[in-house]
Amino acid sequence: FRLVLGADVDAGNTEGKQAQARIRLGNLNVRRWVCLAKQKLWWMSPTIGEDTVKTSIPRETQLLLGKASDEGGQESYVVMIPLVDQTYRSSLYPHTNPPSMGVPCLPTTTTPGEVELRLESGDPDVAAGRVDAAVYI
C-alpha cells in the first residue's frame, strides 16, 4: 500500500497563499521506530525510539521507519518520507501547541506523540495555495 499526500496550504487562511504551513497528521502509533533528522544545514543523524505515543520524533525528520501492529497483532512496517515539491519542501515535526514559528496549524488541539508536516518555501515572496506531493507513506 503506497500513498502520496498533497495538501491545501491555504486551508483556513483568509489571506490566500502562504510561504509556510503546518498540517497536523495525527497520532503516529508505532511501537519501535528509526528516523533520520536534520541536525545542521547539511547533516542528518539517526534517532531510534520506542512507542511514539510517549516519545516524540525529532524536529526536521526527513525519513521515518516504524514497526506497527494492528488490533489482531499483525505487524507491519510504515515508512514516511517528506517530499520536495516545485514550491515547497516538507519535514516531519513533533506537533507543538501553541504553534511555533508563527505558522498557523489546523486544528489546534493536541495530544502527546502527534506528528505534523511542515511545508516551507524558504522565501516569503514564494508561495502557493496547493502542494501536489507533500509526503510519501
Order of alpha helices (4+ residues) and beta strands (2+ residues): beta-beta-beta-beta-beta-beta-beta-beta-beta-beta
